[in-house]
Each structure stands twice: as C-alpha cells, then as structure tokens.
Amino acid sequence: MSDLVRRAEEWLAQDPDPETREELRRILDGGDTAALQDRFGAKLEFGTAGLRGELGAGPNRMNRVTVMRAAAGLAARLGPGGHVVIGYDARHNSDVFARDSAAVLNGAGLRVSLMGHHWPTPVLAFAVRHLGADAGVMVTASHNPPRDNGYKVYWGDGAQIVPPLDVEISAAIDAVGPVDRLPLGQEWRTLSEADIVEPYLAAITALPIGDDRDLRTVYTPMHGVGGELLLQAFAVAGFEPPAVVEAQFAPDPDFPTVAFPNPEEPGAMDLALRLAEKAGADVVIANDPDADRCSVGVPTRDGGFRMLTGDEVGGLLGEYVIEHTTAPDRLVSESIVSSSLLGKIAKAHGVRHAETLTGFKWIVKAGDGLVYGYEEALGHSVGSDQGLPVRDKDGIGAALTVAGMAARAKRDGKTLLDLLDEQAQRYGLHATAQLSFRVADLSLIAAAMERLRSRPPQVLGGRAVGSVEDLSAGVDGLPPTDGLRYRLDGDARVVVRPSGTEPKLKCYLEVVVPVTGTVSDARTLAASDLDALKTDLTAALGL
C-alpha cells in the first residue's frame, strides 16, 4: 500500500489536469486501496494499436500524463526535425490530448501539424502521406464505450505502426521522466479544410464508384465525426444527400442513443433501420464514431431490412473493385480471420490475393499493386489503379464505393442481395459468424487458449478437425501471433484469438455450402452448421 501511495503522490505532483488530480486526491484521502491498485497496479501498454483505455487518473488510465508520456516517447524515437500530423475525434478530452501531444512534440524540436477540427481517422491517415510527414497521431477510441479514449500512431507510409516500432516507442515512453519537466512548444500549424479535407475528398471521389447515381440512402454516423464529411463526399460525387438519423448525427461523446457505439452491436442500428423502412431506402450506411468502419444494410425480399456482415460486404466490394480496375498486377488482401471467399474471387479473375495477420497495419502492407483490403470487422480500404488513397480502414471511401455499387445494381434491376446470391452460385455460399467472450479477468482467456492447445478438439460441429495451426509459431510466412486455426472437413474453418484492443476472446467461424438447389436452402443449411460449431467450440473453450 505504501508503494501505491508513493506512486500516486508522484503522479499527482506532475498531473496538469484538475479533474484527474481531484479524482486521485479523493482516492488517497479515502484510503481506497482497490481504486489505487486498479490505477497504479498496472499500466496501459503501448503496442501496435497504440494506447486505449478508460479515462481517469494513473498509468492504467487514459489521461493527460499518459498522453504526454506517449508523445515524449514518440518524439524521442523520431528525433528533432521530424514532422508529425495530429488528428482527434469528438470523444471526451480528445482535443485536449491532441493539443498536449502537439505541445510535447513541438517542445522536443519536431514540426507539428494539428487538425483544426475533429475529423475522421481516415483523414489523419491520408494526411500523413499527403503532407509528407514522418508520423501521425490519432486520438480516438474508435467504437469503444464512452468512458474510453485512445492514441493511435502512424508512420510515414500512412499505415499504423508494426513491430519493432511499437517496442522501440514503448521503451522510449518508459524512459520519460515527470511530464511537468518536459519542454513544451506552442508553434504548430493548424490544418484547415483546404489543407487536408478537400484533398482527401478529391482522392476518394476518384475511386471506382461508376456513373450511376439513382439511389436512396439512409445514413448514421453513430454520434461520431463522420457525418459532415460523408455528406460532403456524397455531394462532391454527385449523389443525392442521404436521409440522416438526426438523433445520431451531431458528434456526442456520451453516445446517448446506443448502449455501445458499434454498428455490429445488437440494437445499435435500430434507429437507422426504422428510418430506412419509412424512407423506402435502397441501402443503409453507418460509420462507427471515428468513421474508419463502414456497415451496410439492405431491404429484404420479405420486407424489413437486415445488416450485411463485414464478410458479405468484403466479397461484394472486392469483386466490384476488381471488375472496375485494370492494372495488370493487382492485389487484394484480407486478414486470416476474414472469409475465404475473396481468395476464390481473386483466383477467378486472375488477380493476386494475400492473407495477413489481423489488423489493417498488416492488410495494407500485403504488397505492391494493392487495390482493395478488408477485415471482417467492417473495415475496408478501397483503391483504384493508382493504389489506396488511405492506407488504413476508410469508412467514408468505402461508403461511397458501396453507394456506387448499389446504384449500378439498381440500374440493372438488382439489389445487393441479388449480387450476394450470384456470388454464392458462382463460388459456393460462404457463411461466417463470430463467437465472442468478454471477460473481467484476462487470465480466463489465457487459460482457455491453453486448454485448446493442450487438449485440441477432434470434432467441431460434426466435422472432423483436419489440421490445427498454432499461429504463435508463425504460419504461411506470417509473423507469430497468439491464435489457433482449425481446418475442418467440408471446407470449414475456425480461428480463435484474443482481441488486441478489448478484454475479449474472439472466435471466427466459416462454412462453405455448395448451392445445388436454391440459395435460400443453402443459407438455412449454413446457419445450422454455424450453430453446431458455436455449441461445440463453447464447450471446448470452457468459458
């Protein structure tokens, strides 16, 4: 307890934030050992996803001290004379953390360009390359709960950092002393819309979105920062303005209309889907709060709407981009937990295909000639024959391309569901699902992974396990990562891995069903197969 108190007092002495100082003083005066242990018994670890955690005092929270230390570590790794672009979303304290980062980086002798407004993450990723910067920082927690914030670092190639940069920056952060002794600068450039938003819009409206524009769209930015920019993008591209979910349009860090600000979560899309039915929309589009992800909903043939999975959108966008680009050595990429459909599409079109580790930092590094990359968690980066304008997930560029694809289908008397059925008939029905376990104790995840490694299941969902690949050893030339991949009889697959950003164990399931009758019958069979996989995998995990 005495060591915790000492560390808390040292933290308190350097903390520039009255709110977290008051929080910590209240904990110390009250002798709240549990609260001290929670805040000072561990620390947020800087990794390839940067930092992400709950707001509050101490090294195990996101706060001004944590952020200033991160900025000082980045400055030490870059060295004086470099150029860093900083962006931020509309979450609690995002603008404060961005300015603190600017002051620390500038004080360390670096040139800083600070976004003049809370713009989406893909704008920051675009800005790094557009401005020729050495690195970029985005203050965001993406679709995490309201009390969280985060700190993502990009390198000069416009992509998120990968090893060993994360380890080097982390070591530099650990060497930072008290932040009240850091030199702070105040001479940075504030970026305007003309500096960066207009070039970004020019880049994404040059994507292969076609010439068809007859489309009725409903849109929600999920209380995030994508709303104004998406409307601008639709206007520049010549689309009619989407009908917007007014209650979710203005940025609001408390996300008052949703329990969890992620389009994948149950109930999150209810307002948008109700508006879509009322408006008779052809397509529903949603971004997550920092607008790097894109979710798509469509009307069903029986009435109502349903949201497409990230893999369904990935297959549609992948084939659409391949068909609307002409470069001779094109490449499409996806993460190893995404559907195997994209590989079959690429093979059929004579286009190269690559699988990478989970995360866009890997997807965009798949190789030269990359025109499209995606991951099942609603992340897409759409390119053209000139490559990717954004080397990260881009929910605005993906939304534009989805609109162009849907408008083209509508011109031909089809919907996106029709396109999905056509793909199922050509390549087999690729059905995917997720099984996730959120835990309060991370040791439960480690124990579950150990159980799977020591006692691997022989049968899952009635299918024999043909092979087990331990991803921690590195497979198919990929770097090692904590995970297991099971290949099952009948072209089915299961991947199990701990989340890199949340206290979750994630399981990714896929079955492939040949379409010998109707696509509807194949879907029914696939749903049953996926349910059987979920049941057996849950038992094997013991969670």
C-alpha positions in Angstrom: 0.0 0.0 0.0 2.8 2.4 0.8 4.4 1.9 -2.6 1.0 2.6 -4.3 0.6 5.8 -2.3 4.1 6.9 -3.1 3.5 6.4 -6.9 0.1 8.1 -6.6 1.6 11.1 -4.9 4.4 11.3 -7.5 1.7 11.2 -10.3 -0.4 13.8 -8.5 2.6 16.2 -8.4 3.1 16.2 -12.2 -0.6 16.0 -13.3 -1.7 19.1 -15.2 -5.4 18.2 -15.2 -7.5 19.5 -12.3 -10.2 16.8 -12.8 -7.9 13.8 -12.5 -6.0 15.5 -9.7 -9.2 15.8 -7.8 -10.1 12.1 -8.5 -6.7 10.9 -7.2 -6.8 13.1 -4.1 -10.2 11.8 -3.3 -9.0 8.2 -3.6 -5.9 8.9 -1.5 -7.8 10.8 1.3 -10.4 8.0 1.4 -7.7 5.2 1.6 -9.3 3.4 -1.3 -6.8 0.6 -1.8 -8.8 -1.2 -4.5 -9.0 2.0 -6.6 -5.3 2.7 -6.2 -4.4 -0.9 -7.2 -6.7 -0.6 -10.2 -5.0 2.6 -11.4 -1.4 2.0 -10.3 -1.0 -1.7 -10.1 -0.7 -1.9 -13.9 -0.2 0.4 -16.8 -1.7 0.8 -20.3 0.8 -1.0 -22.6 1.8 0.8 -25.8 1.6 -1.7 -28.7 0.8 -1.8 -32.4 -2.7 -0.5 -31.6 -1.1 2.4 -29.6 -2.9 3.0 -26.3 -6.6 2.5 -25.5 -8.3 2.5 -22.1 -10.7 4.1 -19.7 -10.4 7.8 -18.8 -9.1 8.5 -15.3 -6.1 9.1 -13.2 -3.0 6.9 -13.1 -0.8 4.9 -15.5 -3.6 2.3 -16.1 -5.9 5.0 -17.5 -6.0 7.4 -20.4 -5.2 10.9 -19.1 -3.1 13.9 -19.9 0.0 12.5 -18.2 -0.3 9.2 -20.1 -0.7 11.0 -23.3 2.2 13.4 -22.7 4.4 10.5 -21.9 3.4 8.8 -25.1 4.1 11.9 -27.1 7.5 12.3 -25.5 8.3 8.7 -26.3 7.3 9.2 -29.9 9.4 12.4 -30.0 12.4 10.5 -28.7 12.1 7.8 -31.3 11.7 10.3 -34.2 14.3 12.8 -33.1 14.3 16.5 -33.6 13.4 17.9 -37.0 10.7 15.4 -37.9 7.1 16.3 -38.9 4.1 14.8 -37.1 0.4 15.3 -38.0 -2.1 15.0 -35.2 -5.8 14.4 -35.5 -8.6 13.8 -33.0 -12.2 12.7 -32.8 -15.0 14.2 -30.6 -14.6 11.9 -27.6 -14.1 13.3 -24.1 -10.7 15.0 -23.9 -9.7 14.1 -27.4 -9.0 17.7 -28.3 -7.1 18.2 -25.0 -4.9 15.2 -25.6 -4.2 16.3 -29.2 -3.0 19.8 -28.0 -0.9 18.2 -25.3 0.7 16.0 -27.9 1.4 19.0 -30.1 3.0 20.9 -27.3 5.2 18.0 -26.2 6.3 17.1 -29.8 6.9 20.7 -30.7 8.8 21.3 -27.5 11.1 18.3 -28.4 12.0 20.0 -31.7 9.6 18.5 -34.1 7.4 20.2 -36.6 3.7 19.7 -35.9 0.5 20.0 -38.0 -2.6 19.8 -35.8 -6.0 19.2 -37.4 -8.2 22.3 -36.9 -11.4 20.2 -36.3 -12.5 16.8 -35.1 -12.2 14.8 -38.4 -12.3 11.1 -39.0 -9.4 8.7 -38.6 -9.0 8.1 -42.4 -8.4 11.8 -42.9 -5.5 11.6 -40.5 -4.1 8.5 -42.2 -4.5 10.3 -45.6 -2.8 13.4 -44.2 0.4 11.7 -43.2 1.3 10.8 -46.8 -0.3 13.8 -48.4 1.8 16.2 -46.2 4.9 14.0 -46.4 5.0 13.7 -42.6 7.3 11.3 -40.7 4.5 10.1 -38.4 0.9 10.7 -37.4 -1.1 10.5 -34.2 -4.9 10.0 -34.0 -6.6 10.5 -30.6 -9.6 8.1 -30.7 -11.0 5.0 -29.1 -13.0 4.2 -32.3 -16.1 2.3 -31.3 -15.2 1.7 -27.6 -17.6 2.8 -24.8 -18.0 6.5 -23.9 -15.5 6.4 -20.9 -12.6 5.2 -23.1 -10.1 7.1 -25.3 -7.1 6.0 -27.2 -3.9 7.0 -29.0 -3.0 5.5 -32.4 0.4 6.1 -34.1 1.0 6.0 -37.8 4.4 6.0 -39.6 5.4 7.9 -42.7 3.9 5.3 -45.0 0.4 6.3 -43.7 -0.1 3.0 -42.0 -0.3 2.1 -38.4 3.0 1.1 -36.8 4.1 -2.5 -36.7 6.9 -4.2 -34.8 9.6 -3.4 -33.9 8.5 0.3 -33.9 5.9 -0.4 -31.1 8.6 -1.9 -28.9 11.0 1.0 -29.6 8.4 3.7 -28.9 7.3 1.8 -25.7 10.8 1.7 -24.4 11.2 5.4 -25.1 8.0 6.1 -23.2 9.3 4.1 -20.2 12.3 6.3 -20.1 10.3 9.6 -19.9 10.6 11.4 -16.5 7.9 13.6 -14.9 5.9 15.4 -17.5 6.0 18.7 -15.7 9.6 18.9 -16.7 9.1 18.3 -20.4 9.7 21.4 -22.6 6.5 22.5 -24.3 6.2 24.3 -27.6 3.4 26.4 -29.0 4.4 26.8 -32.6 2.5 24.4 -34.7 0.5 24.6 -37.9 -3.3 24.3 -37.6 -4.7 22.5 -40.6 -7.8 23.8 -42.4 -10.3 22.0 -44.6 -8.5 23.4 -47.6 -5.2 21.9 -46.4 -6.4 18.4 -45.9 -10.2 17.7 -46.2 -10.5 18.9 -49.7 -7.6 16.8 -51.0 -9.0 13.8 -49.1 -12.4 14.3 -50.8 -10.7 14.6 -54.2 -8.9 11.4 -53.6 -11.9 9.3 -52.5 -14.3 10.7 -55.1 -11.8 9.5 -57.7 -12.3 5.9 -56.6 -14.1 3.5 -59.0 -17.6 4.5 -58.0 -19.0 4.5 -61.5 -21.5 6.9 -63.1 -24.8 5.7 -61.7 -26.4 7.9 -59.0 -30.0 6.9 -58.6 -30.0 5.7 -55.0 -32.0 6.4 -51.9 -29.7 6.1 -48.9 -30.1 6.3 -45.1 -27.1 7.2 -43.1 -25.9 7.4 -39.4 -22.5 8.4 -38.1 -23.4 6.8 -34.7 -22.8 10.1 -32.8 -19.3 10.3 -34.3 -17.4 12.6 -36.5 -18.2 11.1 -39.9 -21.5 12.9 -40.6 -20.5 16.2 -42.1 -17.7 14.6 -44.2 -19.8 11.8 -45.6 -22.5 14.4 -46.7 -19.7 16.4 -48.4 -18.4 13.3 -50.1 -21.8 12.3 -51.4 -22.3 15.9 -52.7 -18.9 16.1 -54.4 -19.5 12.7 -56.0 -23.0 13.7 -57.3 -25.2 11.5 -55.1 -28.4 12.7 -53.6 -28.0 13.6 -49.9 -28.7 10.6 -47.7 -31.6 10.8 -45.2 -29.8 11.0 -41.9 -30.7 9.8 -38.4 -31.0 13.2 -36.8 -30.7 11.8 -33.2 -27.3 10.4 -34.0 -25.9 12.9 -36.4 -24.2 15.5 -34.2 -21.0 14.3 -32.5 -21.7 13.4 -28.9 -19.1 11.7 -26.7 -21.7 10.1 -24.5 -23.4 8.2 -27.4 -26.8 8.7 -25.8 -29.0 6.6 -28.1 -26.9 3.4 -28.2 -25.7 1.1 -25.4 -22.4 0.5 -27.4 -21.4 2.8 -30.3 -20.6 -0.1 -32.7 -22.8 -0.8 -35.7 -22.2 -4.5 -35.1 -23.8 -4.5 -31.6 -27.4 -5.6 -31.2 -29.8 -2.6 -31.2 -27.2 0.0 -32.4 -28.8 0.2 -35.9 -32.4 0.3 -34.8 -33.0 4.0 -35.4 -31.4 3.8 -38.8 -33.3 0.7 -39.9 -36.6 2.3 -38.8 -35.8 5.4 -40.9 -34.8 3.2 -43.8 -38.2 1.4 -43.8 -40.0 4.7 -43.6 -37.9 6.3 -46.4 -38.0 3.2 -48.6 -34.2 3.3 -48.8 -32.2 1.2 -51.2 -29.3 0.9 -48.8 -28.4 1.9 -45.2 -24.9 3.0 -44.4 -23.4 3.5 -40.9 -20.0 4.6 -39.8 -18.6 4.0 -36.3 -17.6 7.1 -34.2 -14.3 7.8 -35.9 -15.6 6.8 -39.3 -13.0 4.2 -40.2 -15.5 1.4 -40.4 -18.5 1.1 -42.7 -21.6 -1.0 -42.1 -24.2 -1.7 -44.7 -27.9 -2.7 -44.5 -30.3 -3.7 -47.3 -34.0 -4.3 -47.7 -35.0 -8.0 -47.6 -37.3 -9.6 -50.1 -39.8 -10.3 -47.4 -40.0 -6.8 -46.0 -37.8 -5.1 -43.5 -34.0 -4.7 -43.5 -31.0 -6.6 -42.5 -27.4 -5.7 -41.9 -24.8 -7.4 -44.1 -21.8 -8.9 -42.4 -18.4 -7.5 -42.9 -17.5 -10.6 -45.0 -20.5 -10.1 -47.2 -19.6 -6.5 -47.9 -16.0 -7.6 -48.3 -16.9 -10.1 -51.1 -19.1 -7.6 -52.9 -16.6 -4.7 -52.7 -13.7 -7.0 -53.6 -15.3 -8.2 -56.8 -16.6 -4.8 -57.7 -13.2 -3.2 -57.3 -11.5 -6.0 -59.3 -14.0 -5.5 -62.1 -13.6 -1.7 -62.1 -9.8 -1.6 -62.1 -7.4 -2.6 -64.9 -3.9 -2.5 -63.6 -2.1 -5.7 -64.7 -0.6 -6.8 -61.4 -3.5 -6.0 -59.0 -3.6 -7.4 -55.4 -6.4 -7.8 -52.9 -5.8 -8.6 -49.3 -7.7 -9.6 -46.2 -7.0 -10.8 -42.6 -6.7 -14.5 -41.8 -10.0 -14.3 -39.8 -11.9 -13.0 -42.8 -13.9 -15.1 -45.3 -12.0 -17.3 -47.8 -14.4 -16.0 -50.5 -12.1 -13.1 -51.5 -9.4 -15.6 -52.4 -11.7 -17.5 -54.7 -12.9 -14.3 -56.3 -9.3 -13.2 -56.9 -8.4 -16.5 -58.5 -11.4 -16.5 -60.8 -10.4 -13.0 -62.1 -6.7 -13.7 -62.3 -5.8 -11.3 -59.6 -3.3 -11.8 -56.8 -4.6 -12.4 -53.3 -2.9 -12.3 -49.9 -3.9 -13.2 -46.3 -2.3 -11.2 -43.4 -2.5 -11.1 -39.7 -5.5 -9.3 -38.2 -5.3 -5.5 -38.3 -5.1 -3.0 -41.1 -1.5 -2.3 -40.3 -0.8 -5.7 -41.9 -3.5 -5.7 -44.5 -2.2 -2.6 -46.3 1.4 -4.0 -46.2 0.4 -7.1 -48.2 2.4 -6.0 -51.3 2.6 -3.7 -54.3 -0.4 -3.2 -56.5 -2.9 -3.3 -53.7 -6.4 -2.1 -54.8 -8.6 -3.4 -52.0 -8.1 -4.7 -48.5 -10.6 -5.7 -45.8 -11.2 -7.3 -42.5 -14.5 -8.9 -41.3 -15.0 -6.3 -38.5 -16.4 -3.8 -41.1 -13.0 -2.4 -42.1 -12.4 -1.7 -45.8 -9.8 0.3 -47.8 -10.8 0.8 -51.4 -8.3 1.8 -54.0 -8.0 2.3 -57.8 -5.3 1.6 -60.4 -3.3 4.3 -58.6 -3.4 2.3 -55.3 -5.0 3.0 -52.0 -5.6 6.7 -51.1 -5.8 5.7 -47.4 -3.5 3.0 -46.0 -6.0 2.2 -43.2 -9.6 1.5 -42.8 -11.7 4.2 -44.5 -15.4 4.2 -43.8 -16.1 7.3 -45.9 -14.4 5.9 -49.1 -16.0 2.5 -48.5 -19.4 4.1 -48.1 -19.0 6.0 -51.4 -18.0 2.8 -53.2 -20.9 0.9 -51.7 -23.2 3.6 -53.0 -21.8 3.4 -56.5 -22.0 -0.4 -56.5 -25.7 -0.3 -55.2 -26.6 2.3 -57.8 -25.1 0.2 -60.6 -27.1 -2.8 -59.3 -30.3 -0.8 -59.1 -29.8 0.4 -62.7 -29.7 -3.3 -63.7 -32.8 -4.1 -61.8 -30.9 -5.8 -58.9 -30.1 -5.2 -55.2 -27.0 -6.0 -53.2 -28.8 -9.2 -52.1 -29.1 -10.3 -55.7 -25.3 -9.8 -56.1 -24.7 -11.9 -53.0 -26.8 -14.7 -54.4 -25.0 -14.5 -57.7 -21.6 -14.9 -55.8 -23.0 -17.8 -53.8 -23.9 -19.6 -57.1 -20.5 -18.9 -58.6 -18.3 -19.6 -55.7 -20.4 -21.5 -53.1 -22.2 -19.9 -50.2 -19.5 -18.7 -47.8 -21.3 -18.2 -44.4 -19.4 -16.7 -41.5 -20.2 -15.9 -37.8 -18.4 -14.8 -34.7 -18.4 -16.1 -31.2 -17.0 -13.7 -28.6 -16.4 -13.9 -24.9 -15.9 -10.7 -22.9 -14.1 -11.2 -19.5 -13.3 -9.2 -16.5 -10.2 -11.4 -15.7 -7.8 -11.7 -18.6 -6.3 -14.8 -17.1 -9.5 -16.6 -18.2 -8.6 -16.0 -21.8 -5.0 -17.3 -21.3 -6.4 -20.4 -19.6 -8.9 -21.0 -22.4 -6.2 -20.8 -25.1 -4.0 -23.2 -23.0 -6.9 -25.7 -22.8 -7.2 -25.6 -26.6 -3.5 -26.1 -27.1 -3.2 -28.9 -24.6 -6.5 -30.7 -25.5 -7.3 -29.8 -29.1 -10.8 -30.8 -30.1 -11.0 -33.7 -32.7 -14.5 -32.8 -33.9 -16.3 -29.4 -34.1 -19.9 -29.0 -35.3 -20.0 -32.6 -36.5 -16.9 -32.0 -38.8 -13.6 -33.7 -38.2 -10.7 -31.4 -37.4 -8.3 -32.0 -40.3 -5.5 -29.8 -39.1 -4.6 -27.4 -36.3 -2.2 -24.5 -36.8 -0.8 -22.6 -33.9 -0.4 -19.1 -35.1 2.0 -18.3 -32.3 4.6 -20.3 -34.2 4.0 -18.3 -37.4 2.3 -19.9 -40.4 2.4 -19.3 -44.2 5.2 -16.8 -43.8 3.1 -14.6 -41.3 4.7 -13.2 -38.1 3.8 -15.0 -34.9 0.5 -14.0 -33.2 -1.5 -15.6 -30.4 -4.2 -17.7 -32.1 -5.2 -21.1 -33.3 -6.7 -22.0 -36.7 -8.6 -25.2 -37.3 -9.3 -26.5 -40.8 -12.4 -28.8 -40.8 -13.8 -31.3 -43.2 -16.0 -29.8 -45.9 -14.1 -26.6 -46.4 -15.0 -25.2 -42.9 -12.6 -23.2 -40.7 -12.4 -21.8 -37.2 -9.9 -19.2 -35.9 -9.6 -18.4 -32.1 -7.6 -15.4 -30.9 -7.6 -12.9 -28.0 -8.6 -9.4 -29.0 -5.8 -6.9 -29.3 -7.9 -3.9 -28.1 -10.6 -5.3 -25.8 -10.8 -7.9 -23.0 -12.4 -10.5 -25.3 -11.7 -13.9 -26.8 -12.8 -13.9 -30.4 -13.7 -16.9 -32.5 -14.3 -16.7 -36.3 -16.3 -19.4 -37.9 -16.8 -20.2 -41.6 -18.6 -22.9 -43.5 -18.9 -23.2 -47.3 -22.0 -24.8 -48.7 -22.3 -25.6 -52.4 -25.5 -24.2 -54.0 -27.2 -27.3 -55.5 -30.7 -26.0 -55.1 -31.8 -22.6 -54.0 -29.5 -20.1 -52.3 -32.1 -19.8 -49.6 -31.8 -23.6 -48.9 -28.0 -23.2 -48.7 -28.3 -20.4 -46.3 -30.6 -22.4 -44.0 -28.1 -25.3 -44.0 -25.2 -23.0 -43.4 -26.9 -21.3 -40.4 -27.5 -24.8 -38.9 -23.8 -25.7 -39.4 -22.6 -22.5 -37.8 -24.9 -23.0 -34.8 -23.4 -26.5 -34.3 -19.9 -25.1 -34.5 -20.7 -22.5 -31.8 -22.1 -25.1 -29.5 -19.0 -27.4 -29.7 -16.5 -24.5 -29.6 -18.1 -23.0 -26.5 -17.8 -26.4 -24.7 -14.2 -26.8 -25.8 -13.3 -23.3 -24.5 -14.9 -23.8 -21.1 -15.8 -20.1 -20.8 
